[in-house]
Amino acid sequence: MELQIDQKINALISLSNHAYDETKRYRDHVWKMVVWTIGLIVAVIAASETTQNLFATCYGKSLGIVFIVIVAACGAWDIYFDYTQFVWNRNILRDCERRLQLFDKDAYGEGTVLPEGWKTADYEFKQCLPHYLQWMFVIATVTGYAIYKLICVS
């Protein structure tokens, strides 16, 4: 049994809404991961200043540095994963827009609903790269400062 045109359009709109919701969810998750990563690293700095006995030994400093590096690596990986999923969902959304003919001239009245240049272009990770590198710079800076604090100041 073949689906009616209205059912196909409703299915595309539903898929489009789901992809949009997922895009927003991953974008919000990036912020949460940045905050958690930086928060955990800053917590090690705070712990090193309040409990100096723990970080006074070479073993304690090494443990703190290993923890900081693991937290930074896990945060960076999770943010990378979020951006790849963000791109994947954006491409699903763009495919739905193509199938709904939102790029075609005069399909829904005068002109196009969306820019015609988007009709053939998929969203790519390189478009997210500046944002990703921005977060990696922030995490690397905080990580470097935390390691410096543990080694040199504590």
C-alpha positions in Angstrom: 0.0 0.0 0.0 1.5 3.3 -1.1 1.5 6.3 1.2 -0.5 9.3 0.2 1.2 12.5 -0.6 -0.1 14.1 2.6 1.3 11.2 4.7 4.7 11.5 3.0 4.8 15.3 3.7 3.8 14.8 7.3 6.5 12.1 7.7 9.1 14.5 6.2 7.9 17.3 8.5 8.1 15.0 11.5 11.6 13.8 10.6 12.6 17.4 10.0 11.3 18.4 13.4 13.1 15.5 15.1 16.4 16.4 13.3 16.0 20.0 14.4 15.4 19.0 18.0 18.5 16.7 17.9 20.5 19.6 16.5 19.5 21.8 19.4 20.1 19.1 21.9 23.7 18.5 20.7 24.4 22.2 20.5 23.2 22.5 24.2 25.3 19.5 25.2 28.4 21.1 23.9 28.0 23.9 26.3 27.4 21.5 29.2 30.5 19.5 28.3 32.6 22.6 28.2 31.3 23.8 31.6 31.8 20.3 33.2 35.3 19.9 31.7 36.5 23.3 32.9 34.7 22.8 36.2 36.4 19.6 37.0 39.8 21.0 36.1 39.2 24.1 38.2 38.1 21.8 41.0 41.6 20.2 41.0 43.2 23.6 41.2 40.9 24.5 44.1 41.7 21.2 45.8 45.4 21.7 45.4 45.2 25.1 47.1 43.0 23.9 50.0 44.6 20.5 50.7 48.3 21.1 50.0 49.2 17.9 51.8 47.6 15.8 49.1 49.5 17.6 46.3 52.8 18.1 48.1 54.2 14.8 47.0 55.3 13.9 43.6 52.7 11.1 43.6 49.9 13.5 44.4 51.0 15.9 41.7 51.2 13.2 39.2 47.8 11.9 40.1 46.3 15.4 39.8 48.0 15.9 36.4 46.7 12.5 35.1 43.2 13.4 36.3 43.4 16.8 34.5 44.6 15.3 31.3 41.9 12.5 31.3 39.2 15.0 32.0 40.4 17.3 29.2 40.8 14.5 26.7 37.3 13.1 27.5 35.8 16.5 27.3 37.5 17.2 24.0 36.4 13.9 22.6 32.8 14.4 23.7 32.6 17.8 22.2 34.0 16.4 18.9 31.4 13.7 18.9 28.6 16.3 19.6 29.8 18.3 16.6 29.8 15.3 14.3 26.3 14.4 15.4 25.3 18.0 14.9 26.5 17.9 11.3 24.8 14.6 10.7 21.4 15.9 12.0 21.8 19.2 10.0 22.2 17.1 6.8 19.1 15.1 7.6 17.3 18.4 8.0 18.7 19.7 4.7 17.6 16.5 2.9 14.1 17.0 4.3 14.1 20.6 3.0 15.2 19.4 -0.4 12.4 16.8 -0.5 9.9 19.4 0.6 11.2 21.6 -2.3 11.9 24.5 -0.1 14.8 25.6 -2.4 12.8 25.5 -5.6 11.8 28.8 -7.1 8.1 29.5 -6.9 7.2 26.2 -5.2 5.5 28.0 -2.3 4.6 31.4 -3.9 7.1 33.9 -5.2 10.7 33.2 -4.8 12.3 30.5 -2.7 11.8 29.8 1.0 15.4 29.0 1.6 18.6 30.1 -0.3 19.0 28.2 -3.6 22.7 27.7 -2.9 21.9 25.3 0.0 20.0 23.0 -2.4 23.2 21.2 -3.6 25.5 21.8 -0.6 25.6 19.5 2.4 26.6 20.8 5.8 30.2 19.7 6.6 32.3 19.4 9.8 34.7 22.1 8.5 31.9 24.6 9.0 31.9 23.7 12.7 35.7 23.6 13.0 36.2 27.2 14.2 33.7 26.6 17.0 35.3 23.3 17.9 38.8 24.8 17.8 37.6 27.7 20.0 36.5 25.2 22.7 39.6 23.2 22.4 41.7 26.4 22.9 39.7 27.2 26.0 40.1 23.6 27.4 43.8 23.5 26.5 44.5 26.8 28.2 42.7 25.9 31.4 44.4 22.5 31.3 47.8 24.1 30.9 47.2 26.6 33.7 46.0 23.8 36.0 49.1 21.7 35.3 51.3 24.7 35.8 49.6 25.4 39.2 50.2 21.8 40.3 53.8 21.6 39.2 55.2 25.1 39.9 53.0 26.7 42.6 51.8 23.8 44.8 
